[in-house]
């Protein structure tokens, strides 16, 4: 898998987690642990996206 394809897959996963989180937060019966876990997973995916983008085009210092 190319870096661009991997990046696209991570972006799809991030969006799916965003939608799942938004839906979970609309239900008052949703467990706060589930919401925390979704946020954690979403952040991990975002961190990976940022890392890959940096690897593809590192900034010049």
DAPEUR-V133685 format. One record per pair of residues at least 12 apart in sequence whose ideal C-beta (glycine too) atoms are under 6 Angstrom apart, sorted by the first residue. I is the first residue (numbers start at 1). GAP is how many residues later the second one is. D is the distance in Angstrom with one decimal. If there is no record, write none. Layout:
i = {I/I}
gap = {GAP/GAP}
d = {D/D}
This chain:
i = {3/7/10/10/10/13/14/14/17/17/17/20/21}
gap = {53/45/35/38/39/32/31/32/21/24/25/18/17}
d = {5.8/5.2/5.6/5.6/5.0/5.3/4.6/6.0/6.0/5.7/4.2/5.9/4.5}
